[in-house]
């Protein structure tokens, strides 16, 4: 099919910066779509114009209804890097569209700073929670952030200070590639609020202060990183459990009897595309899970209040499931196993004799392996140091063939 939809990336230099092919698509279009800033760059010549609505999904339907007309969507920079092109590519076949990008804000920022693009972490905070920044804040990390508005640099500086990364270098780049381009440099602790344009990109060279807590993306965060009421998979067991669950980018985890949400949160922290649903029956723990998810950079964690297996009705089938509570509840294990996708992993932990008996029965029926983990931590015993054992944990690991 002849392409009817074009997506053209614009830089801060506007129409003069377009390549001839991009300019031809714009000039020959019957319908123009974009933000007010983009459409204002094109002289009004009577053609139909549509600006971005809220929510954005409505415009996808509008565009689809114009199949057969020549439609040109104007975007900022590279439409396929956190841009509208990603959304439209899911709704319109690629053989029906043409995409011509301009240099992205990330490419321009690296050119200004002398950074290697392959060695930085690009993120967008445009219309997204600031909490997404937490997992990326690591000693020595270099971050490039698309701002939501003029307040974003102030919020980033405040978050860095709160995390103990006040010495981090911040560079805010306004209107890159245009006549109003400007650069502001400061450390997070010295950042002065309220002096930035709405259209900006933030570069952060993360430098940890002496009191900064180390919160890596590898499994096994310190127990004190989570708020909890005592019902939490401890650090050592959490690391072992996540290694058995095997987080894979894009896959979905069910965390049943989530407690503090620690397993689901660490699953999601392993990669930005990992997804999880935490199911918890006690209402008092729902706020704990939500608070931990925000504080540790996984605000997208889906939390379901209810008791399994009934609470699992209608949920998307998982790629992995963890049963940390409610082992002996009728139907929990069976429902998880039935709903688990082929090749999915099921991991269940038990600390009681009755729970161990249930795991042994399921292993006899479904296969898998049973392991027992015993952990002791050294602590003070009067003036001396001795070992204090944690409760031994029996773990069943099974893969659905």
C-alpha positions as CSV (number, residue, x, y, z in Angstrom):
1,X,0.0,0.0,0.0
2,X,1.3,3.5,-0.8
3,X,2.2,5.3,2.4
4,X,-0.5,7.8,3.4
5,X,0.9,8.7,6.9
6,X,4.1,10.6,7.4
7,X,5.8,11.5,10.7
8,X,8.3,14.3,10.4
9,X,10.7,15.2,13.2
10,X,11.4,18.9,13.7
11,X,14.3,20.5,15.4
12,X,14.4,23.8,17.2
13,X,15.4,25.4,13.9
14,X,12.0,24.6,12.5
15,X,11.1,24.3,8.8
16,X,14.5,25.5,7.5
17,X,16.2,22.6,9.1
18,X,14.1,20.0,7.2
19,X,15.6,17.8,4.6
20,X,14.0,18.1,1.1
21,X,12.2,14.8,1.4
22,X,10.7,15.8,4.8
23,X,9.7,19.2,3.4
24,X,8.0,17.6,0.5
25,X,5.9,15.3,2.8
26,X,4.9,18.4,4.8
27,X,4.0,20.5,1.8
28,X,2.0,17.8,0.1
29,X,0.0,16.7,3.1
30,X,-3.8,17.3,3.3
31,X,-4.0,17.1,7.1
32,X,-1.4,18.4,9.6
33,X,-1.2,17.1,13.1
34,X,1.1,18.2,16.0
35,X,1.5,20.3,19.0
36,X,0.7,24.0,19.0
37,X,4.4,24.9,18.9
38,X,4.9,22.7,15.8
39,X,1.8,23.9,13.9
40,X,2.7,27.5,14.5
41,X,5.9,26.9,12.5
42,X,3.7,26.2,9.4
43,X,2.0,29.2,7.8
44,X,-1.8,28.8,7.8
45,X,-2.9,27.9,4.3
46,X,-6.3,26.5,4.9
47,X,-5.4,22.8,5.4
48,X,-7.0,20.8,8.2
49,X,-5.0,21.0,11.4
50,X,-5.4,18.9,14.6
51,X,-3.5,19.5,17.8
52,X,-2.7,16.8,20.4
53,X,-5.6,16.0,22.7
54,X,-5.6,14.6,26.2
55,X,-5.6,11.6,26.5
56,X,-3.3,11.1,23.5
57,X,-5.1,7.8,22.5
58,X,-8.0,9.8,20.9
59,X,-5.8,11.2,18.2
60,X,-4.8,7.7,17.1
61,X,-8.4,6.9,16.2
62,X,-8.7,10.3,14.4
63,X,-5.6,9.5,12.3
64,X,-6.8,6.0,11.5
65,X,-10.1,7.4,10.2
66,X,-8.1,9.5,7.7
67,X,-6.5,6.5,6.0
68,X,-6.6,7.4,2.3
69,X,-5.8,11.1,2.9
70,X,-2.2,12.4,3.1
71,X,-1.6,13.0,6.8
72,X,1.6,14.5,8.2
73,X,2.3,14.3,11.9
74,X,4.9,16.8,13.2
75,X,7.0,15.7,16.1
76,X,10.0,16.9,18.2
77,X,13.3,15.4,17.2
78,X,13.3,11.6,16.7
79,X,9.7,10.4,16.8
80,X,10.8,6.9,17.6
81,X,12.7,7.8,20.8
82,X,10.0,8.3,23.4
83,X,8.0,10.0,20.7
84,X,4.6,9.8,18.9
85,X,6.1,7.5,16.3
86,X,6.2,4.7,18.9
87,X,2.5,5.0,19.5
88,X,1.5,5.2,15.9
89,X,3.7,2.3,14.8
90,X,1.5,0.1,17.1
91,X,-1.6,1.2,15.3
92,X,-0.6,1.7,11.7
93,X,1.3,-0.9,9.5
94,X,4.8,0.2,8.7
95,X,4.2,-0.1,5.0
96,X,1.6,2.6,5.3
97,X,3.8,5.2,6.9
98,X,7.1,7.1,6.4
99,X,9.1,8.3,9.3
100,X,11.8,11.0,8.9
101,X,13.5,11.8,12.2
102,X,15.5,14.9,13.2
103,X,18.4,14.6,15.7
104,X,17.0,13.6,19.1
105,X,17.5,15.7,22.2
106,X,19.8,12.9,23.4
107,X,22.0,13.1,20.4
108,X,22.2,16.9,20.6
109,X,23.0,16.8,24.3
110,X,25.8,14.3,23.8
111,X,27.2,16.5,21.1
112,X,27.2,19.5,23.5
113,X,28.7,17.6,26.4
114,X,31.1,15.3,24.6
115,X,29.4,12.2,26.1
116,X,29.2,8.9,24.4
117,X,25.5,8.2,23.7
118,X,25.9,4.4,24.1
119,X,27.2,4.9,27.6
120,X,24.5,7.1,29.0
121,X,21.0,6.2,30.2
122,X,18.3,8.1,28.3
123,X,15.0,8.6,30.2
124,X,11.9,10.7,29.7
125,X,10.1,12.5,32.6
126,X,7.6,14.0,30.1
127,X,4.2,13.1,31.5
128,X,5.7,10.4,33.7
129,X,6.4,10.0,37.4
130,X,9.7,11.5,38.7
131,X,10.0,8.3,40.7
132,X,11.2,6.4,37.6
133,X,14.5,8.1,38.1
134,X,15.4,6.2,41.3
135,X,16.9,3.0,39.7
136,X,19.0,5.0,37.4
137,X,20.7,7.0,40.2
138,X,23.9,5.1,40.6
139,X,27.5,6.2,41.4
140,X,29.2,7.3,38.1
141,X,26.0,7.0,36.0
142,X,25.4,9.5,33.3
143,X,21.7,10.3,32.7
144,X,19.9,12.3,29.9
145,X,16.4,13.3,30.9
146,X,13.6,14.8,28.8
147,X,11.9,17.3,31.0
148,X,8.2,17.7,31.5
149,X,8.4,21.5,32.0
150,X,10.4,24.2,33.6
151,X,9.9,22.7,37.1
152,X,11.5,19.4,36.2
153,X,15.2,20.4,36.8
154,X,14.2,21.7,40.3
155,X,12.5,18.4,41.1
156,X,15.5,16.4,39.8
157,X,17.9,18.4,41.9
158,X,15.7,17.9,45.0
159,X,15.5,14.2,44.4
160,X,19.3,13.9,43.9
161,X,19.9,15.8,47.2
162,X,17.4,13.6,49.0
163,X,19.2,10.5,47.8
164,X,22.6,11.8,48.9
165,X,23.7,12.7,45.4
166,X,24.0,16.4,46.0
167,X,27.6,16.6,44.4
168,X,26.1,15.4,41.1
169,X,26.8,17.7,38.2
170,X,23.6,18.9,36.4
171,X,23.6,20.6,33.0
172,X,20.3,21.9,31.7
173,X,20.1,22.6,27.9
174,X,17.3,24.8,26.7
175,X,16.1,25.0,23.1
176,X,19.0,23.0,21.6
177,X,19.6,23.7,18.0
178,X,17.8,27.0,17.9
179,X,18.5,30.7,18.3
180,X,17.4,30.6,22.0
181,X,19.8,27.8,23.0
182,X,21.1,28.2,26.5
183,X,23.1,26.1,28.9
184,X,23.0,26.1,32.7
185,X,25.5,24.3,34.9
186,X,25.5,23.6,38.6
187,X,25.7,20.7,41.1
188,X,22.4,19.4,42.5
189,X,23.2,20.9,45.9
190,X,23.9,24.3,44.4
191,X,21.0,24.3,42.0
192,X,18.9,27.5,42.1
193,X,15.1,26.9,41.4
194,X,13.0,28.8,38.9
195,X,15.3,29.9,36.1
196,X,14.7,27.4,33.3
197,X,12.5,27.5,30.1
198,X,9.8,24.8,29.7
199,X,11.6,23.2,26.7
200,X,14.7,21.7,28.2
201,X,16.8,18.6,28.5
202,X,18.7,17.6,31.7
203,X,22.1,15.9,31.8
204,X,23.2,14.4,35.2
205,X,26.6,13.1,36.0
206,X,25.8,11.1,39.2
207,X,28.2,11.6,42.0
208,X,27.4,10.0,45.4
209,X,28.0,11.9,48.6
210,X,29.4,10.2,51.7
211,X,26.0,9.3,53.1
212,X,24.4,8.1,49.8
213,X,22.8,4.6,50.1
214,X,23.9,2.2,47.4
215,X,20.7,0.7,45.8
216,X,21.9,-1.3,42.8
217,X,19.5,-3.0,40.3
218,X,20.9,-6.4,41.2
219,X,18.6,-8.5,43.5
220,X,19.1,-8.2,47.2
221,X,18.5,-4.6,48.3
222,X,19.1,-4.0,52.1
223,X,16.1,-4.8,54.2
224,X,16.0,-1.3,55.5
225,X,15.3,0.0,51.9
226,X,11.7,-1.2,52.4
227,X,9.0,-0.1,54.8
228,X,7.4,-3.2,56.2
229,X,5.4,-4.7,59.2
230,X,7.7,-7.7,59.5
231,X,6.2,-9.6,56.6
232,X,9.0,-9.4,54.1
233,X,11.3,-11.8,52.2
234,X,14.6,-11.1,53.8
235,X,17.6,-9.8,51.7
236,X,19.4,-13.1,51.3
237,X,16.3,-15.1,50.5
238,X,15.1,-12.4,48.2
239,X,18.2,-12.6,46.1
240,X,17.9,-16.4,45.9
241,X,14.2,-16.2,45.0
242,X,14.7,-13.6,42.2
243,X,17.5,-15.7,40.7
244,X,15.0,-18.6,40.5
245,X,12.2,-16.4,39.1
246,X,14.7,-15.2,36.3
247,X,13.5,-11.7,35.5
248,X,13.3,-11.1,31.7
249,X,12.6,-7.7,30.1
250,X,9.0,-7.4,29.1
251,X,7.8,-10.3,31.1
252,X,5.1,-10.2,33.9
253,X,5.4,-11.4,37.4
254,X,2.6,-12.3,39.8
255,X,3.6,-11.7,43.5
256,X,1.0,-13.4,45.7
257,X,1.0,-12.5,49.4
258,X,3.2,-9.5,48.4
259,X,3.7,-8.2,52.0
260,X,5.9,-5.2,51.5
261,X,6.1,-5.8,47.7
262,X,9.8,-6.4,47.8
263,X,9.9,-9.3,45.3
264,X,7.7,-7.5,42.7
265,X,9.7,-4.3,43.2
266,X,13.1,-5.9,42.7
267,X,11.8,-7.8,39.7
268,X,10.8,-4.5,38.1
269,X,14.0,-2.7,39.1
270,X,16.0,-5.4,37.2
271,X,14.9,-3.8,33.8
272,X,12.6,-0.9,32.9
273,X,10.5,-3.2,30.8
274,X,9.8,-5.8,33.5
275,X,6.2,-5.7,34.8
276,X,4.6,-7.0,38.0
277,X,1.3,-7.4,39.8
278,X,1.4,-7.5,43.6
279,X,-1.6,-9.2,45.2
280,X,-2.1,-8.7,48.9
281,X,-5.2,-9.4,51.0
282,X,-4.4,-7.2,54.0
283,X,-5.5,-3.6,53.4
284,X,-2.9,-2.2,55.8
285,X,-0.1,-3.4,53.6
286,X,-1.4,-1.8,50.4
287,X,0.0,1.6,51.4
288,X,3.3,0.0,52.3
289,X,3.6,-1.6,48.9
290,X,2.7,1.6,47.1
291,X,5.1,3.7,49.2
292,X,8.0,1.2,48.6
293,X,7.2,1.1,44.8
294,X,7.4,4.9,44.6
295,X,10.5,5.2,46.7
296,X,12.4,2.6,44.8
297,X,11.5,3.6,41.3
298,X,8.7,1.3,40.2
299,X,5.6,3.5,40.3
300,X,4.1,1.3,37.6
301,X,3.7,-1.7,39.9
302,X,0.1,-2.8,39.7
303,X,-1.4,-3.5,43.2
304,X,-4.4,-5.7,43.7
305,X,-6.1,-5.8,47.1
306,X,-7.8,-9.2,47.6
307,X,-7.3,-12.8,48.4
308,X,-6.1,-15.3,45.9
309,X,-7.2,-17.2,44.0
310,X,-10.4,-15.1,43.6
311,X,-8.3,-11.9,43.2
312,X,-6.5,-13.4,40.2
313,X,-9.7,-13.4,38.0
314,X,-9.2,-11.2,35.0
315,X,-5.5,-10.6,35.5
316,X,-3.1,-11.0,32.5
317,X,-1.5,-14.4,32.5
318,X,2.0,-14.3,34.0
319,X,5.4,-15.4,32.8
320,X,6.5,-16.0,36.4
321,X,4.7,-16.4,39.7
322,X,5.9,-16.2,43.3
323,X,3.8,-17.5,46.2
324,X,5.2,-16.0,49.4
325,X,2.0,-16.2,51.4
326,X,-1.2,-18.2,51.4
327,X,0.5,-21.4,50.4
328,X,-2.2,-23.6,52.0
329,X,-5.1,-21.6,50.7
330,X,-7.3,-23.8,48.5
331,X,-6.6,-23.3,44.8
332,X,-3.7,-20.8,45.0
333,X,-1.0,-23.0,43.6
334,X,-3.3,-24.7,41.1
335,X,-4.6,-21.4,39.8
336,X,-1.1,-20.0,39.4
337,X,0.1,-23.1,37.6
338,X,-2.9,-23.2,35.3
339,X,-2.6,-19.5,34.3
340,X,1.2,-19.6,34.0
341,X,2.4,-19.2,30.4
342,X,4.3,-22.1,28.8
343,X,7.9,-21.8,29.8
344,X,6.9,-19.8,32.9
345,X,8.5,-20.2,36.3
346,X,6.7,-20.8,39.5
347,X,8.6,-20.3,42.8
348,X,7.0,-20.9,46.2
349,X,8.6,-20.4,49.7
350,X,7.6,-22.1,52.9
351,X,8.8,-21.7,56.5
352,X,6.4,-24.1,58.3
353,X,6.2,-27.9,58.3
354,X,2.7,-27.7,56.8
355,X,3.9,-25.5,54.0
356,X,6.8,-27.9,53.3
357,X,4.3,-30.7,53.0
358,X,2.3,-28.8,50.5
359,X,5.5,-28.1,48.4
360,X,6.5,-31.7,48.5
361,X,3.0,-32.8,47.2
362,X,3.2,-30.3,44.4
363,X,6.7,-31.3,43.4
364,X,5.6,-35.0,43.3
365,X,2.8,-33.9,40.9
366,X,4.5,-31.3,38.8
367,X,8.2,-31.9,39.0
368,X,10.7,-29.2,39.7
369,X,13.2,-29.0,42.5
370,X,13.1,-28.4,46.3
371,X,15.9,-26.6,48.0
372,X,16.3,-25.5,51.6
373,X,18.1,-22.3,52.5
374,X,19.4,-21.6,56.0
375,X,20.9,-18.1,56.8
376,X,22.5,-16.9,60.0
377,X,23.5,-13.3,60.7
378,X,26.2,-12.4,63.2
379,X,25.1,-10.2,66.1
380,X,26.0,-9.1,69.6
381,X,25.7,-11.5,72.4
382,X,26.7,-9.5,75.4
383,X,30.2,-8.4,74.8
384,X,30.8,-11.1,72.2
385,X,29.5,-11.8,68.7
386,X,27.5,-14.9,67.8
387,X,25.3,-16.3,65.1
388,X,21.5,-15.7,65.1
389,X,19.8,-18.0,62.6
390,X,16.8,-16.8,60.5
391,X,14.0,-19.3,59.9
392,X,15.0,-21.9,57.3
393,X,13.1,-21.6,54.1
394,X,12.1,-24.4,51.8
395,X,11.7,-23.4,48.2
396,X,10.0,-25.1,45.3
397,X,11.1,-24.1,41.8
398,X,9.1,-25.4,38.8
399,X,9.0,-24.6,35.1
400,X,5.8,-25.2,33.1
401,X,6.8,-27.2,30.1
